[in-house]
Every structure is written in structure tokens, then in C-alpha cells.
Amino acid sequence: MLRLIASCVLIAFYTPALAQTPGAGFEKKNYNYSEWTKGRFSEVVTVTGPGKMIFLAGVGAEAEKDGSILHQSDFLAQCRYAYEKIRKLLAQHGAGMGDVVKLTSYVTDIRSREDLNKCRSEAFTGVALPAHTFLAISQLARPGMLVEMDVIAVAAR
């Protein structure tokens, strides 16, 4: 287990440089699935090498078609919707929730901590929980967002 963690850390530090180097055996690809995100940020970045690293950018309750915020004022509904998007995005790249190695959660109200813990436990039922960083911040990227998550997953090639 320690070797796996050490390998993931090494890959995480060296992959960005190697992914940019032609012929280095790594390939970096950026993806946008929602129309509203094009030109704003990559929803998913994958780096393929010995394993495939998948980086999901700030997943929240944005509607996939237009970016409008769903489930206004309902933290659990926004959280569950975000995890459904995470599952779907990972599946499109051959991964699942068990492949998530790092999760960062951002909330706009620290009082949502217990609801976030409940939602996260539901999302990772049956698999090991990833490393997790929890942050309460004053505002997220879009008005009405209550929770947003960054995800890093590593899947077998």
C-alpha cells in the first residue's frame, strides 16, 4: 500500500512535466462535456502513462447544458448531483469511485460538514475513501453553488 501511495505521489509530481515532453511515454488530454464550460476550463484532464491519471475540475451542481445551478439552497441535493456527475465523468474514462485517490471539497458554509460527510460516505459505499481535503470558503465560482469538488483518480491502463 505504501508503495502505491509513493508511486502516486511520484507520478503526480512528475507527470505534468512528462506529459508535455514529446516521446516521453505520457499523453495529456483535456475534455469538455458541457457546452457552457468550453473555453472556461477543462472539466476533465487525463494523463496516460504507466497508469491513467484523471483530474476532474470543480464538479458541482451546474446543469450540464447551460451551467445553471440546480437544487438552489439544498446542500444534500447539490452534493448528490455532483457525485453523480463525478461517477459519470470517471466512467467515461474507464474509472470508478474506487479509483479516486484524492478529493478536495469546498463548501460555502462550515455547518454543511456533517451533510458533506454523509453524502461522501454514500458516494463511496463499498470502496475505500480517498485522501480528502475539506475547505469552507466564502464563495464558489457561480452564485448559488453550495459545494464543489476536485477529484484525482488513477486507473489501470
Secondary structure by P-SEA (a helix, b strand, c coil): caaaaaaaaaaaacaaaaaacccccbbbbbbbcccccccccccbbbbbccbbbbbbccccccccccccccccccaaaaaaaaaaaaaaaaaaaccccccccbbbbbbccccaaaaaaaaaaaaaccccccbbbbbbccccccccccbbbbbbbbbcc
